[in-house]
Amino acid sequence: MNDEHRQRLDRFLADTERRALVMAELSTHNRDEALDLVQDAMLAFVRRYADKPQAQWAPLFYRVLQNKTRDWGRRTQLRRRWRVWLQGDSEAPDAPDPLQALPDPTGRRPEELIDGDAAIDVLLATLPTLPERQRQAVLLRIWEGLDVAQTATAMGCSPGSVKTHLSRGLRRLRESLETMR
């Protein structure tokens, strides 16, 4: 790999890092886990796809990141099952109520919702609640600006599926914003 190619790759990774971190954090709800996922995705991307044309880097990188995130989700789910099995019944009387940890959706005053930052807060609170494929489509198409074909490549699905997931995800985001009115 020549110096110019290496510099372009470094710039691509530097430009992508922050957005990729936010995407991973929305999936994991944990900044440290998200940092690890992004780092692993970048290393895997460089190992496998650094020699590909630069135009293909974004969809390939996000495909690697989505695969790493999906693998993390599977491992986490498996660990939870083992914890429940090893720790006994989670419905024990002294077990904390998981519903108590959820944020109160009516906890905001109307004057807080008027501010533009409130809309961003609503969107950021809603994004993690979207199904994974809808969240991927919204983030890759809207936030990253990939076209339908690139998004389909990154998600490993057809362009029609991208459009369906995007439409459903945007509808849910719009509905969450309607609660502000």
C-alpha positions as CSV (number, residue, x, y, z in Angstrom):
1,M,0.0,0.0,0.0
2,N,1.5,3.3,-1.0
3,D,1.6,6.4,1.2
4,E,-1.2,8.2,-0.8
5,H,-3.5,5.3,-0.4
6,R,-2.7,4.9,3.3
7,Q,-3.4,8.6,3.8
8,R,-6.8,8.4,2.0
9,L,-7.7,5.3,4.2
10,D,-6.6,7.2,7.3
11,R,-8.8,10.2,6.4
12,F,-11.8,7.9,5.6
13,L,-11.5,6.2,9.0
14,A,-11.0,9.5,10.8
15,D,-14.0,11.0,9.1
16,T,-16.2,8.0,9.8
17,E,-15.1,7.3,13.3
18,R,-17.4,9.7,15.2
19,R,-20.5,8.8,13.2
20,A,-19.8,5.1,13.5
21,L,-19.4,5.5,17.3
22,V,-22.8,7.1,17.6
23,M,-24.4,4.3,15.5
24,A,-22.8,1.7,17.7
25,E,-23.7,3.5,20.8
26,L,-27.4,3.6,19.7
27,S,-27.3,-0.2,19.3
28,T,-25.4,-1.1,22.5
29,H,-26.5,1.7,24.9
30,N,-23.0,1.6,26.3
31,R,-20.2,3.9,25.2
32,D,-17.3,1.5,26.1
33,E,-18.9,-1.4,24.2
34,A,-19.5,1.0,21.2
35,L,-15.9,2.1,21.2
36,D,-14.7,-1.5,21.2
37,L,-17.1,-2.4,18.3
38,V,-15.9,0.6,16.2
39,Q,-12.3,-0.3,16.8
40,D,-12.9,-4.0,15.9
41,A,-14.9,-2.9,12.8
42,M,-12.1,-0.6,11.7
43,L,-9.4,-3.2,12.2
44,A,-11.5,-5.9,10.3
45,F,-12.2,-3.4,7.5
46,V,-8.6,-2.5,7.1
47,R,-7.5,-6.1,7.0
48,R,-10.1,-7.2,4.5
49,Y,-11.1,-4.2,2.4
50,A,-8.3,-1.6,2.4
51,D,-7.3,-2.6,-1.1
52,K,-10.8,-2.1,-2.5
53,P,-11.6,1.1,-4.5
54,Q,-12.3,4.1,-2.3
55,A,-15.9,4.4,-3.6
56,Q,-16.7,1.1,-2.0
57,W,-15.2,1.8,1.5
58,A,-18.3,3.4,3.1
59,P,-20.8,0.6,2.4
60,L,-18.2,-2.1,3.2
61,F,-17.2,-0.4,6.5
62,Y,-20.8,-0.1,7.6
63,R,-21.5,-3.7,6.6
64,V,-18.5,-4.7,8.9
65,L,-19.8,-2.5,11.7
66,Q,-23.3,-3.8,11.4
67,N,-22.0,-7.4,11.5
68,K,-19.9,-6.6,14.6
69,T,-22.9,-5.0,16.2
70,R,-25.1,-8.0,15.4
71,D,-22.5,-10.4,16.8
72,W,-22.3,-8.3,20.0
73,G,-26.1,-8.4,20.4
74,R,-26.1,-12.2,20.0
75,R,-23.3,-12.6,22.6
76,T,-25.0,-10.2,25.0
77,Q,-28.3,-12.0,24.7
78,L,-26.6,-15.4,25.3
79,R,-24.9,-14.0,28.4
80,R,-28.2,-12.7,29.8
81,R,-29.7,-16.1,29.3
82,W,-26.8,-17.7,31.2
83,R,-27.0,-15.1,34.0
84,V,-30.7,-15.8,34.5
85,W,-30.2,-19.5,34.5
86,L,-27.2,-19.3,36.9
87,Q,-28.7,-16.6,39.2
88,G,-32.1,-18.2,39.4
89,D,-35.6,-16.7,39.0
90,S,-35.4,-13.0,38.0
91,E,-39.0,-12.7,39.2
92,A,-37.9,-13.1,42.8
93,P,-39.6,-10.6,45.2
94,D,-36.3,-8.8,45.9
95,A,-35.4,-8.5,42.1
96,P,-35.4,-5.0,40.8
97,D,-38.3,-4.1,38.5
98,P,-36.9,-3.7,35.0
99,L,-39.8,-1.2,34.2
100,Q,-38.5,1.1,36.8
101,A,-35.3,1.6,34.8
102,L,-37.2,2.9,31.7
103,P,-37.4,6.7,31.3
104,D,-40.8,8.2,31.9
105,P,-42.2,9.3,28.5
106,T,-44.5,12.0,30.2
107,G,-41.7,13.4,32.3
108,R,-41.1,16.5,30.1
109,R,-42.8,19.8,30.4
110,P,-44.3,21.4,27.3
111,E,-42.0,24.4,27.4
112,E,-39.0,22.0,27.2
113,L,-40.4,20.4,24.1
114,I,-40.6,23.8,22.2
115,D,-36.9,24.1,22.0
116,G,-35.2,22.6,18.9
117,D,-32.9,20.6,21.1
118,A,-36.0,18.8,22.5
119,A,-36.7,17.5,19.0
120,I,-33.2,16.1,18.8
121,D,-33.6,14.5,22.2
122,V,-36.9,12.9,21.1
123,L,-35.2,11.5,17.9
124,L,-32.2,10.2,19.9
125,A,-34.5,8.6,22.4
126,T,-36.6,7.0,19.6
127,L,-33.7,5.8,17.4
128,P,-32.6,3.0,19.8
129,T,-36.2,1.8,20.1
130,L,-36.5,1.2,16.3
131,P,-36.0,-2.4,15.1
132,E,-32.3,-2.9,14.1
133,R,-32.9,-3.0,10.4
134,Q,-35.0,0.2,10.5
135,R,-32.4,2.0,12.6
136,Q,-29.7,0.8,10.1
137,A,-31.6,2.1,7.1
138,V,-32.3,5.5,8.7
139,L,-28.7,6.0,9.9
140,L,-27.1,4.9,6.7
141,R,-29.5,6.7,4.3
142,I,-30.3,9.8,6.2
143,W,-27.3,10.4,8.5
144,E,-24.5,8.9,6.4
145,G,-26.0,10.0,3.1
146,L,-25.4,6.6,1.4
147,D,-27.6,6.0,-1.7
148,V,-30.1,3.1,-1.8
149,A,-27.6,0.7,-3.5
150,Q,-24.8,1.5,-1.1
151,T,-27.1,1.1,1.9
152,A,-28.3,-2.2,0.5
153,T,-24.7,-3.4,0.2
154,A,-24.0,-2.2,3.7
155,M,-27.1,-3.9,5.2
156,G,-26.8,-7.1,3.0
157,C,-30.3,-6.8,1.6
158,S,-32.1,-5.7,-1.5
159,P,-32.7,-2.0,-2.4
160,G,-36.5,-2.7,-2.0
161,S,-35.9,-3.8,1.6
162,V,-33.9,-0.7,2.3
163,K,-36.8,1.4,1.1
164,T,-39.2,-0.5,3.2
165,H,-37.1,-0.3,6.4
166,L,-36.4,3.4,5.8
167,S,-40.1,4.2,5.3
168,R,-41.1,2.4,8.4
169,G,-38.3,3.9,10.5
170,L,-39.1,7.4,9.3
171,R,-42.8,6.9,10.1
172,R,-41.9,5.9,13.7
173,L,-39.6,8.9,14.0
174,R,-42.3,11.2,12.7
175,E,-44.8,9.7,15.1
176,S,-42.4,10.4,18.0
177,L,-42.0,14.0,16.9
178,E,-45.8,14.4,16.7
179,T,-46.0,13.8,20.4
180,M,-44.2,17.2,20.8
181,R,-47.2,19.1,19.2
